[in-house]
Amino acid sequence: MRVFVVGATGAIGRCLVAQLIERGHDVVGTYRSPSERAERLRAAGAAMVQLDLLDAAAVRRAVADAKPDAIVHEATALAKGGFSRKLDKTFAQTNRLRTAGTDALLAAAREAGVERFVAQSFAPYRYARQGGMVKTEDDPLDPKPPAGAHETTAAMAYLDEVVTGFGGIALRYGGFYGDPHDQLVRMVRKRRYPMIGDGAGVTSWIHLDDAASATVLALDHQGPAIYNIVDDEPAATKEWLPVLAEALGAKPPRHVPAGIIRLLAGADVVMGATQSRGASNAKAKGELAWTLRYPTWRVGFAAAHSSGATAERRLNAR
């Protein structure tokens, strides 16, 4: 296919473009600002187009010019931003990309007659904090999200709804890892990511390479559909955080009582750390015939953060 990848220079976008080219697809990738990353993708064989996803007219022109068979929406605005205690502040621009940006892409797809549409969604911290600790795509989302994340959760729900309404596929990725420059890695190295309370909140992870491979497979399937793109082992913070610290060669994480974190960072942070649910990948593995290179974060953390792997990924991330 000819695939139009929006957000091609991001962490998942770079992996996806590489895998699409490897499998013989013709790729047109977009970038927001000129960078070495865009040039590296161009050198690898992708046609690269500068695009502001919030400029609806420019989006229509870019899609019309590219004449793609499929569109993949991976645009976020998190690469250089610090995290606030309120997710809505951290994700403000990303929320616009997931609402107005998605609308612009879907309108362009309709105008150009593009029927295949795959978009980045998110699984962690979204499912209802009741019942079992591992949720499927059919389980309800949290009806009372944290106070500081109302706009963020609404934007993800909006994307899920309009993409599937179009007949496309929303991929609820787990927490990405495999990029040595991500903020979590920096925080764990500096012991700034503590174990909060009992550390019982569950997270589902996914290596960037596995997330990209699932996305490539999704292009061969008809929507509408939603898939959890996560690994085989949802895990509580008390399980995965010490393993990540060890893989990074960092000191063990500090333990901080939930009451102190509630005072310092707010109830939302405590809620996520102690009550969040994980996600099941059974549907994606079954329907997409998806096989993971890193079935669990236990294997993936070690592989991603070994000295050789880290050096290579730092070079590729420049």
C-alpha positions in Angstrom: 0.0 0.0 0.0 0.8 3.7 -0.1 0.6 4.7 3.5 0.3 8.3 4.8 1.9 8.3 8.3 1.1 11.4 10.4 3.7 11.9 13.2 6.3 9.9 11.4 9.2 11.4 13.3 7.8 10.5 16.8 9.0 7.5 18.8 6.3 5.1 17.4 6.3 6.8 14.0 10.0 6.1 13.3 9.6 2.4 14.2 6.4 2.2 12.1 7.9 3.8 9.0 10.9 1.5 9.1 8.7 -1.6 9.4 6.4 -0.4 6.6 9.3 0.2 4.2 10.8 -3.2 5.2 7.5 -4.9 4.2 7.4 -3.2 0.8 4.9 -0.4 1.5 5.3 3.0 0.0 5.4 5.6 2.8 4.6 9.3 2.9 5.5 10.6 6.4 4.7 13.9 8.0 6.7 16.1 10.4 5.9 19.3 12.2 9.3 21.0 12.1 12.5 20.3 10.1 14.8 17.9 11.9 17.5 15.4 11.5 14.9 12.7 12.2 12.9 13.7 9.1 16.0 13.6 7.0 16.9 10.1 8.3 13.5 8.9 7.4 13.8 10.5 3.9 17.2 8.8 3.5 15.6 5.5 4.5 13.1 5.7 1.6 10.1 7.6 2.9 8.7 10.7 1.2 8.5 13.4 3.8 6.1 16.3 4.0 6.0 19.1 6.5 2.5 19.4 7.9 0.6 21.2 10.7 -2.2 18.7 11.5 -4.3 21.5 12.9 -4.4 23.3 9.6 -7.4 21.5 8.0 -6.8 23.0 4.5 -3.2 22.0 4.5 -4.2 18.5 5.6 -6.6 18.1 2.8 -4.0 19.2 0.3 -1.3 16.9 1.7 -3.6 13.9 1.6 -4.9 14.7 -1.9 -1.3 15.1 -3.1 -0.1 11.9 -1.5 -3.0 9.7 -2.9 -2.6 7.1 -0.1 -4.4 3.8 0.3 -4.3 4.2 4.1 -3.7 6.8 6.7 -2.1 6.2 10.1 -2.5 8.9 12.8 0.4 8.8 15.3 0.7 12.5 16.0 1.3 13.7 19.6 3.0 16.7 21.2 4.8 15.1 24.1 8.4 14.8 23.0 9.9 17.9 24.6 7.3 18.7 27.2 7.6 18.2 31.0 4.8 16.5 32.9 2.5 18.5 35.1 0.5 17.1 38.1 -2.5 17.8 35.9 -2.5 15.6 32.8 -4.8 18.1 31.0 -2.0 20.7 31.1 0.6 18.2 29.9 -1.6 16.9 27.1 -3.3 20.1 26.0 -1.7 20.2 22.5 -1.9 16.4 22.1 -5.6 16.6 23.0 -6.1 19.1 20.1 -4.3 16.7 17.8 -6.6 13.9 18.9 -9.8 15.9 18.4 -9.4 18.7 15.8 -6.4 16.9 14.2 -8.3 13.7 13.9 -11.3 15.6 12.4 -9.1 17.2 9.8 -7.6 13.8 8.8 -10.9 12.1 8.6 -12.4 14.9 6.5 -9.4 14.6 4.1 -9.7 10.9 4.0 -13.4 11.1 3.0 -12.6 13.7 0.3 -9.8 11.6 -1.1 -11.7 8.3 -0.9 -9.3 6.7 1.6 -11.1 4.0 3.5 -8.3 2.5 5.7 -7.6 4.6 8.8 -5.7 3.6 11.9 -5.1 5.9 14.8 -3.2 5.9 18.1 -5.2 5.6 21.2 -4.2 4.6 24.7 -5.1 1.8 27.2 -3.5 2.5 30.6 -5.4 4.4 33.3 -8.6 4.5 31.2 -10.6 1.4 32.3 -13.0 1.5 35.2 -11.3 1.0 38.6 -13.5 -1.8 39.7 -13.7 -5.5 39.2 -10.8 -7.5 37.7 -7.4 -5.9 37.3 -7.1 -6.8 33.6 -9.7 -5.4 31.1 -10.8 -6.2 27.5 -11.9 -3.7 24.9 -15.5 -4.5 25.8 -15.1 -3.5 29.5 -16.3 0.0 30.5 -14.0 3.0 30.7 -13.7 4.9 33.9 -16.8 7.0 34.4 -15.0 9.2 36.9 -11.5 9.9 35.7 -9.1 12.0 37.8 -10.1 15.6 38.1 -7.0 16.8 36.3 -7.5 14.5 33.4 -11.1 15.1 32.2 -10.0 16.8 28.9 -7.4 14.2 28.2 -9.7 11.2 28.7 -12.4 12.9 26.8 -10.0 13.5 23.8 -9.1 9.8 23.8 -12.7 8.8 23.9 -13.5 11.2 21.1 -10.8 9.7 18.9 -12.0 6.2 19.6 -15.6 7.2 18.7 -15.0 9.1 15.5 -12.3 6.8 14.1 -14.5 3.7 14.6 -17.5 5.7 13.3 -15.6 6.3 10.1 -15.0 2.5 9.9 -11.4 2.7 11.0 -9.3 1.1 13.7 -8.3 2.7 17.1 -5.2 1.1 18.7 -5.1 1.5 22.4 -1.4 1.2 22.9 0.1 0.3 26.3 2.8 2.4 27.9 5.6 2.7 25.3 9.2 1.8 26.1 12.3 1.2 24.0 13.1 4.9 23.6 16.2 5.7 25.8 15.2 9.4 25.8 11.7 9.0 27.3 10.9 10.9 30.5 10.2 7.7 32.6 13.7 6.4 31.9 15.2 9.7 33.1 13.1 9.8 36.2 13.9 6.2 37.2 17.6 6.8 36.7 17.5 9.8 39.1 15.2 8.0 41.6 12.4 10.5 40.9 9.8 7.9 40.2 8.8 6.4 43.6 6.8 3.5 44.6 3.6 5.1 45.9 1.6 3.4 48.7 1.1 -0.3 48.1 2.1 0.1 44.4 -0.9 -2.0 43.4 -2.0 0.0 40.4 -1.6 -2.1 37.2 0.1 -0.9 34.0 0.2 -2.6 30.6 3.4 -2.0 28.6 4.4 -2.4 24.9 7.8 -2.2 23.3 7.8 0.3 20.4 8.8 -2.4 17.9 5.9 -4.5 18.9 3.5 -1.6 18.8 4.7 -0.8 15.3 4.3 -4.5 14.1 0.7 -4.5 15.4 0.0 -1.3 13.5 1.4 -2.7 10.3 -0.9 -5.8 10.7 -3.9 -3.6 11.4 -3.6 -2.0 8.0 -4.6 -5.4 6.5 -7.9 -5.5 8.5 -11.2 -3.9 8.1 -12.7 -1.7 10.8 -14.5 -0.6 12.7 -12.5 -2.0 15.6 -10.6 -1.2 18.8 -7.6 -3.2 19.9 -5.6 -3.1 23.1 -2.0 -3.2 21.9 -0.2 -4.3 25.0 2.1 -7.2 26.0 1.2 -10.4 27.7 1.8 -9.4 31.3 -0.1 -6.5 32.9 1.8 -5.7 36.1 1.5 -3.7 39.3 4.0 -0.9 39.9 5.6 -2.8 42.7 6.5 -5.5 40.2 7.7 -3.6 37.1 9.3 -0.6 38.7 12.2 -2.4 40.5 12.9 -4.4 37.4 13.1 -1.3 35.2 15.5 0.3 37.7 17.7 -2.8 37.7 17.7 -2.8 33.9 18.8 0.8 33.9 21.5 0.2 36.4 19.8 2.6 38.8 19.3 2.4 42.5 16.1 0.8 43.8 13.1 3.2 43.7 12.2 5.0 46.8 8.9 4.1 48.6 6.7 7.0 49.6 3.4 6.7 51.6 0.3 7.5 49.6 -0.7 10.2 52.1 2.5 12.2 51.4 2.1 12.0 47.6 -1.5 13.0 48.0 -0.3 16.2 49.7 2.6 16.9 47.3 1.1 15.8 44.0 -2.6 15.4 44.5 -5.1 12.6 44.7 -5.0 11.9 40.9 -1.4 10.6 41.1 -2.2 8.3 44.1 -5.3 7.0 42.3 -3.3 6.0 39.2 -0.5 4.4 41.2 -2.8 2.3 43.4 -6.0 1.6 41.5 -5.3 1.6 37.8 -6.2 -1.5 35.7 -4.3 -3.3 33.0 -5.5 -4.4 29.6 -5.7 -7.7 27.7 -4.2 -8.3 24.3 -6.1 -11.4 23.5 -8.3 -9.8 20.8 -5.4 -8.2 19.0 -3.3 -11.4 19.0 -6.3 -13.5 17.8 -7.7 -11.2 15.1 -4.5 -9.6 13.8 -2.4 -12.8 14.1 0.0 -10.7 16.0 3.2 -12.2 17.5 5.2 -10.1 20.0 9.0 -10.0 19.9 8.9 -9.0 23.5 6.0 -10.9 25.1 6.6 -9.3 28.5 8.2 -6.2 29.9 10.5 -8.5 31.9 12.3 -9.5 28.7 11.7 -6.2 27.0 13.2 -3.9 29.7 16.4 -5.8 29.7 16.6 -5.9 25.9 15.8 -2.2 25.5 18.1 -0.9 28.1 21.2 -3.1 27.7 24.3 -1.0 26.9 24.4 -2.0 23.2 20.7 -1.5 22.6 20.6 1.8 24.3 23.6 3.1 22.3 22.0 2.1 19.1 18.6 3.6 19.9 20.2 6.9 21.0 21.9 7.1 17.6 18.6 6.3 15.8 16.7 8.8 17.9 18.9 11.8 17.0 
